[in-house]
Amino acid sequence: MSQGNETQSGEFQFNVGVIGATGYIGAPYRAEIREAAGANIVALCARRRELLDQAGKEDGAELLTDNWREVVQQPDVNFVIVATPDALHHEAVMACADAGKHLLCEKPVGVNAAEAYEMWAAYRDAGLAHYVPFWTRYSEPFVRTREVLESGVLGDIRGVVYRWHNPRPDDMPLTWRDDAGLSAAGSIADVGSHAYDTLRWLLGREATRVQAHADTITPDRADLGAINLTEALGQSGDQSGAPRSKVTTFDYASVAWEFDDGAVATLVLSHTPFFRKGIAPELELHGTKASLGLDRVSGNLTLAKPGEPAEIIDTLPDNGFGNRFAKYVFPSLRQALAGGETGHPDLKDGWRVQLFTDAAARSARSGRWETVE
C-alpha cells in the first residue's frame, strides 16, 4: 500500500476520481462520497464546464478536466468511478487497469460481452479491486426474498415472472440513453442488467438460451441537445419549438429464457410512459411448494401455497439505500484489498450479465432463440 493511501486509523483511503461527474449517476455518487469516512474526491471529469466548476466547488477537487485521461493519470487518484455513457466505458476502464487504479464501473459495463470480458480479465490479472453497482441486491424487499428462498418454503423454483418498468414522462426530452450509438441495448441493457443480476444473485443460476421481442414504441421526443437525464426529467413540458428526434434504442422488451436447470422465466422491461408500476407484483417466484410475489411499490411480500389463500408475510417499504458508498462499496472494497471474500458485484458479474443482455438483443433482431454464450 503506497504512502498516502491510509487513513489515520490504518484503513485504506480512497482518493477518488469521477469520470462523468455531473450526470444523473455521477452527481448523487459524489454527494454520498463526500459524506463517507476515509474517502476524498480528488479529480472530476465532465464535458460541460459550468456543471464541472460547480461540482468542483461542492467536492473541493483539485483537478477539474474534460479529458478523462487526466483523471486516470492523476497520481493522487487510486479509485476511479466510470459513470459515462455505455459506449465510453471500455477505453477508460482498460486505461484504469493499466494505471493500477481500483474501479467502480457503471452497468452495463460495455457495449457487448467481448468488451466486458476484456475489462474483467484486465482487473483480474492486475489484482485490482473492482465493483459494479447492481444495487438491487441491497434492496430490503429483495434481501428478504432471498431469506425466504433459503428457508426452503418455496421448494425448487421452476418459473419466474419479472416486470421492471421505469416509466419516463411522455414529454421528456432525449438523452444519450435514447441513442443506439451510446447505449449498449436500450432497456434490455439498462434495467434488464439489474433484473438479470438480481435473479442470478437470488437463484444462483444462469440462463442458457433466450428469445426476445423488443422495439422502440415511444413517439419521437424533443431534442434539446447535450442534456443529462436529471435535466431531461426537469424539462418535461417545456419544449415549445424544439426539434423532435426518434429514440433509436429499445425502450420495451419481453424476454423469455431457460435456466441451466430447465426452469423458465419471463421478463418484461420498459421505459415507455404507459407501462406503469404497482399494477402487479414486480417479481413472482413459482416453486414446487409455493409461490412468492414481491411488490416494491407497496413493499408487500405475498406467499401463495396450493389450496390456501395468498398471505402477505412481510411488508418492507422502499426507504432507499442510504449512503451506498459508506454502507456497501468502501467497506467491501477494503475487505477485498485486505484479501477477504466479499461477494460484492464486480466486473465478472458485469460480464456474465452482458452475456445475457447481448443474447436478448440478438434475439430481438433475429426473431429466434439465441444461446447465452
N, C-alpha and C positions, 0 to 999 in steps of 0.2 A: 504494500500500500504506500503510495507516494506521499511525500510531505504535503500538507495542506488538505489531505483527504480524510482527516479525522476531526471529530468534534472534541470538545474538552472532556467529554465522558468516554472517549475512545471509540465511539460509533463512527461508521463511515459517513462522511459529509458529502452530500450530493450537491455539486456545483453544476447548476442546470443551464443548458442552452435549449431554447424552444424555437423550432423551425415551423412557421405557421402560427406565430404567437398571438395574432389578433383575431383569429377566426372563431367560428362557433364552438369549436372544441378547445383551441388553444387558450382563449380568454378565461373560461372557468377553471381550466387546469392551473393556470398561473395563480389565480386567486386562492386555490387550495394550497399550492406550494408555498405561497407567502405565509400561510398560517401553520405550516408543518415544521416541526423541530428538525434540526440537522439538515436543512436544505437552504440553498441560496441561489437565486436566479442571477446568472452571470451574463448571459447573452441572449438576444432576441433577434429573430429574423421575420420580416413581413414585407409585403410588396407595396403597401401604402404608407407613405411617410407620416401622415398626420396621425394614423392609428398607432404606428410604431413609436412615435415620440410620446404619445400618451401612455402607452404600455411601459416605456422606459421609466417614466416618472412614477408609475404605480409600483414597479418592481425594484427600482434602483439599480437596474442592469448597467454594466459598464460598457457593453458592446451592443450597438443598435445597427442593424445592417439589412439590406435587401438581398444579400448574397449568402445563401445557406452554407457555402463552403467556409466562410469566415467563422461561423459558429462551430463547425466541426474542427477547424484548425486552431481555435482558441485554446491555448494551453491550460487555462484555469478550468475549463469545462470538462467534467468527467462523466456526465449523464446528459444525453440528448433526447428530446421529445420530437418526434416527427409527426406533425399534425397537419400536413399538407394534403391536397387532393391525391387520390389513389395513384394516379399515373406518375406522381413525383416522388413516391416513396423509395423505389428501388435504388436509384443512384445515391441518394442521401444516406440510406441505411448501409449500403456497401462501403461508402466513404467513412461512416462512423465506425464500422468494424475494423477497417484498415487503420484508423486513427486510435483505436483502443478505447472507444467511448462506450459506456453502458447505455442501454437504449430502452425507450418506450416508443413503439410504433403503432399508430392507429390502424384499425382494421377497416376494410380488407388490406392486408399488408402489401399486396402488389396488385398488378392488373391481371395476373394469371398465376397459376400454381408453380410454373417454372421460376418466375421471379421470387415467389415466396420461398421456394426450396433453397435457392441460392442465398437468400438472406439468412435463413435459419442455419444453413451449413456454415456460412461465414462466422456467425456468432458462436455456434457450437465449437468450431475449430479454434476460434480465438480465446475461448474460455471466458467470455464476457457475459455479464448479466443482461437479460432481455425480457421485456414484458409487453404483452398485447392486451389492451383493456377490454376484455369481454366481461363487461360489468354485470350482466345478468346473473352470473354465478354468485354475486354478493347480494342480490335482491332477497329480502326476507321471505317472501312467499315461495321463492324457488329453493332457498335453503331448507325451508320447512318441507317442501315437496320431496327433496332428497331424503330427508329423515323418514318420511312416510314410505318411500320406496325401500329404504334399507330395513324397515321394520318387517317387510315381507307381507304386509296386509293385502297388497295388490296381486301377489303372485308374480308370475312371469309376464312381463309387458309384451303384448303381441300387436298392439296397434296404438298409433299416436295421431292426434289431430292438433295442429298448432296454427293459430291465427296471429299474425303480427302486423298490425295496422298502425301506421303513423300518418294520419290524415293531415295534409297540408291545406291551408286556406285556398279556396277556389281562385282567388285573385293574387296569390303570392307570386312575385316575380321569379325569374330564372336565377339559378346559381350554378356553380360548377358541377353540382351533383346531377344536374339535368343534361350534362354534356357527355356524350359517349366517348369523347376523346380524353376525358379526365377521370371519369368514373369507371370502376372495374366492370360492373354489370348492373348498374342501377339498383333497384330494390333487392334484387337477388343477392348482390354482394353487400349492400349496406345493412339492411335489417336481417336479411337471410343469414348472414355470417353469425350474427348474435344468436339467432334461433337455432341454427345447427350446432354451434358450440355448446349451447345450453343443453341440448339433448345428448351430445357426446359426454358431457360432464355428468348429467343425471343418470344415464343408462350405461355408460362405458362401452358403447357400441359405435360402429362406423357404418355408413351407407355403402352399398356395393354398386347399385345402379339407380338411375333417376329418370323420370320423364316429366317434362315441364311444359306448361303453356305460359308464355309471358308476352306482354305487349306494352305499348305506350297508349294509355287511354285518357290521359288528361289533355284537355284542349291546349292550344298554344298559349304561352304565358308572356307577360310583359318582359322585355329585355332592357334592364336598366344598367347594363354594363357590369363592371367589376364590383359586385357587392357580395358580402358573405351571407350565410343563412340567417344569422341574427338580424342583419339589416333587412333581408328579404321579408322575414316574418313581420318586422316592424313597419314595412311599407305597403302592406296589403291595403288595397282600396285607394291608393294614391298613385295612379298610373295614367292620368289623362295625357293623351297624345304620345305615349311611349310606343315604340315599335314592338311587334309581337313576334316571337320565335317559337319553333317547335321543340318540345322536350325530345331528346334523342336517345335517352336511356329507358330501360324497362322501368315502369312505375307500378306494375302489377305483375304478379306471378302466382301460379298454382303449381306446386311441385309434389309429385308422388315419388316415393322411393322405397327400396327394400334395404333392411339392415343385414349385417353379415350373419345373423342368426335366423333370418327369414321373417322377422317382424316387419310390419308395413307402417308407413307414415304418410301423412298429407300435410302440406304446409301452404298456407295462403298468405302472401306478402303484398303490402300495398302502401304507397304514399299518396294515393288519389284522395280527393276530398270526400268521396262518398262511401268509402269503406271505413265505418266508424267503430270505435271501441265500445266495450261494455254490453253488447247485444248478446254475446255468448261467451263462455269461458275462453280465455286466451289459449290455454293448453289443456288437452284431455289425454290422459294416460289410461289405456284399457288393458287390464291384466287378466290372467286366468282366474283370479279370485274376486277381483273388484276393479272399479274404475275410479279415477280421481280427476276432478276438474279444478283448474286454478284460474281465477279471475283477478287480474291485477287491479282492475278499476275498483271493485268492491273490497278486494283483499280476501275474498272467501275461498276456502279450500273445501270442495264438496266430495264426499265419498259415496259411491253407489255400489251396494252389494246385491247380488242376484236375489230377487224376491223380497227386497226390503226397500223402504222409501229412501231416497237420497238424503244425506245428512251433512250439514255444514259442520266440519270437525275443527275448523280454526278460522279466524279472521285476522289477517295481518295487513293493516293499511299501508299504503305506499308512502313511507316517510322519507324517501330518498336514501342516498348512500352516505351522507355526511361527507367528511373530508376524505376522499378516496386515496389521496397520496399519503396522508398521515395514518390511515387505518389499514391500507392494503399494500400499496405499491412500495413505499420505502421500507416498511418492516420486512416484507417478503424478499425484497432485493438484498437487504442487509443480511438476511438469513442465508440467501443463496451465495453471497460473497464470502460468507463465513464457512461455506462448504456444506450447509444443511439442505435438506429436502423441503421444498415449499409447496409444490402443487399449484403455484400460480400460473395463469395462462401466459404462454410465451410464443416465440416465433414458430416453434414446432406445431403448436396448436393452430397458429395462423395459417401454416402450410396445409395441415390436414383439412381445415375448414375450406380453404381455397380449392382443394381438390373437388370438394362437393359443389361449391358455387360455380366453378368452371364447368363441371359436368351438367349442372342445371341450365346454365346459359347455352351450352352446346345443344342440349336437348330442345330448348326453346326455339333454336334456329333450325334444327334438323327435323323436328317433329317426331323423333324416335327416342326409344330408351337409349341412354348413354351410360357407359361404365364409369364409375368413380375411380380414376387412376391418374 
